[in-house]
Each structure stands twice: as C-alpha cells, then as structure tokens.
C-alpha cells in the first residue's frame, strides 16, 4: 500500500509448523512455497557445555538434541521479530551432521505478507508470537507414530546425521513419546493436523 506517494510495508505474519522430527514439516513447507525460517538452524553447537544430555537408557550420556534446552529460543524469536518487522534478517546455517553452524545467510521475504517457521521446537515460539501479534496460524504436523519413525530413520540414515545404532535407539524413544509431544504442542496453541489437512487450511488462509 502507499501513503502520499511512499510505499508503506505491511508487517509480515508467521505460520508456525511444529511437530515431531520426520512428521513431514519440511515437505509441507516446500508444497506451500512460502519463505521459510528453519528453526532447527538455531540449535546450539555441539561443544556448548549447556547442552542437555540423556540420563538413562541405552543412549545415556549423549546429547539430547530433542530437548528444548539444546535450542536457542531467544535467538529464534529475535529473528522472527526482525522478519515480521523488516521483511529480511540474517539467519544461521546449521549442519546437523557436524553439530554446528557453518555460516550465515540473508532470508528475504520479498514482500510476502506471510512466511513459515518450522522445526521440532516451533511450538515454543507460538505463545510469544501470538502475544506480539505476529502469529497467523500454528500447526503441529503429525502422522501415525510408526510412519514418523520410519521416515525419520530413513532420512537420518541417508544424511548420516548420527551413527545408525544411535538413530534406531533414539527413534524408538521418540516413537513412544510422540503422543505426549503432540499434546504439548496443542497446549501451547498449535492445531494438530496431518500434512494434507494443514496444507488445505493454510492455502485457504493465504
């Protein structure tokens, strides 16, 4: 829109895609075709002494990358706020296989009034975004736990994210925990939906 001959930028709003790893968030984001802030790029580096660790079971002692404390929530919120306000932001690039950042890049919304924020901890930003007026919608993408387990395992093996035995053991733990994670996301303001359900509703919003 314009005022007295000058363009006035309308602040952008966020569609949040939360959900378990392997549930189909990235594929859904690709289908929607909107700019995407990948919240998993805000993981802490592997050498960070504040990283939480698994305390029991066969994976005891290794970093718990599925715990929210392995993630820089405040940094992610700052990037979201900048994107909503300015339409562009400098964001990190993270390599999961090497547990660290490999650089930075500029995410530019190119005038889009909506953009996506997706990641396994995305539900953590929903209450703040809603309070600040930046939230358009929030979804917890979910499928049957066994489907999610298999998709996550095949992806992580293909990308060599962690040793195979660790991936299998951790995947089984996450399979058993999936329903609790979905309930938690709903409590924080996400609507639980399959990828197809979320796609249809977001397209209607746009």
N, C-alpha and C positions, 0 to 999 in steps of 0.2 A: 504494500500500500504506500501512498505518498502523502506528504503534507507540505504545502507551499513549495512544491517542486522538488522536495527532497524525499528520498526513499527512507521509509521507517521500517526497520527489520522487526518482524513479529517473533517473539521468543519461541524457540522450539520446545517440544514436549517429548517425553520419553515413553516408549512402550517397553516394559521390562519382560524379559524371557528368563525365568528361573527354571529349576528342575534338576533332577539327578544327572550326573555325567552319563552320556550315552542315550539320553531320552529323545534327542532329536532337535535340540535348540539351534545348533548351527545350521542344520539343513533347513529348518523353518525360516531362519534369518535370510538364507540365500533365496528361498522362494519368495519372500516378501520384497526383496530388492531395495530395502531402505538402508541408509548409512548405519553402520553397526559399531558400537563401542564394546569391545570384547573384555569383559570384566575379569576374565581369568588372566589377563596380562598384568593385573595388579597383585599377583602373588608376590610374597616375599622371596628373596633369593635364598638358595639352599644353605648358605653359610650363616644365615641370620640366627643368632642364639635364642631369639624369642619364639622360634618355630615350635609348635606343639608336637608331641611325639605319642605314638600309640603305646599304651601302658600294659596291655595284656594280649594274650593270644599269640598265634604263630608269627605275627608281624610286629611284636613288641620291640620297641626301641627305634623303629624307623619313623621318619617324619609323617605326621598325619596331614596330608595335603587336602583332606576332605573336612578339616576342622576350620571354622571361620577365622581362627586366630592365625592361620597361615596366609592370610589375605589382608591387604592394606585398604580397609574400608574407607578411611578418611580421604586417601588419595583418589579412590574411585569416585567418591562423592564430589570432590573438588573438580574432577574432570567433567562429570555430568553437569555440574552447575555452570562451568565455563561454556560447555557446548550449548546448553539451553540459552545462555545469555548472549554469547558472541557468535555462535554458529561454527566455531572451529576451536581446536585445542591440540596441544602437544600431548601425546599418549605413549606409554611404553610398549615395547615389543618384547614378549617373553617367550623363551624356548623351554617348554615343559621337560623335554628330554634331558636338558642340561641344567634344569633348576635355576634359571637366572635370566635377567634381561639381556637382550642383545643389541638394544638401541632404542631410538625414539622415532615417531613419525607424526605427521600432522593429519588429524582427522578433520575433514571439512564437510559440513552438511550440504554445501552448495545450495543454500536457500530452502532446503526441505524443512517443513514445519514439524516433522516427526522424525525420530531416529530410534533405533533399537539399542538396548543394553542387555547383553546376555552373558550368563555364566552360572556356575553352580552355587555361588553365594549371592546371586542377584536379588533374592528376596530381602537381603539385609538392607538394601537401599530404598525399598518401597515406602516405609513409613515417613522417612525424611523427604523423599520426593513429593509425596502427597501433601505433607505439611507445607512445603515451599511452593506448591502449585505447579510443579514440573512434570507430574505424572499424568500420562494419557490413559494407560491401562497396564495391568500386570498379570502375567500368566505363569503358572507352574506347569511346564510341559511334562506330561507323564505318559508312560505306556506300561504294559504288564511288566512286573519286575524281571521276569526271565528274558523278555525281549530286550530290556535295557541292559541287563547283564551281558548278553551275548554281543550286542552292538558295541558296548563299551570295551569289552575284551578284545574283539577283533580289531577295533580302531587302535587301541593302545599297543597291541602286538605289532600291528602294521607300522606304527610310528615309533616303535622302540622306546616308549615312554619310560618304562621301568623293566627290571628283569621279569621274565614270564611267570615264575612262581609267585612273586610279589603281586603281580597283576591278578592272578587267579584267586589268591587268598583274599586280597583286599576287595576284589569284585564280589566274592561271596558274602563278605561282611556288609558291603553296600546293598546287595540284593536284599538281605534280611532287614536292612534299615530303611528301605526306600519308602515304605508307607508312612513312617514317622517323619521323614524329611518332607514329604508332600503335605502332611498335616501342619507341620511347622510353617511352610510357605503360605498355606491358606490362612493361618493365624496372623501372619504379617501383612496380609492384604492381597495375596495372589489368588487368581481363579485357576483351579486345577482343570486341565483340558488336554486332550490329545493334540498332536501337531495339526491334524486336519481341522479340528474344532477351533483351535487358536487362529489358524490361518484365515478361516472364513470370517471370524469375528473381527480380526484386525483389518482385513480388507474392507469390511463394512465400515469400520471406523474411519479409514482413510478416504 
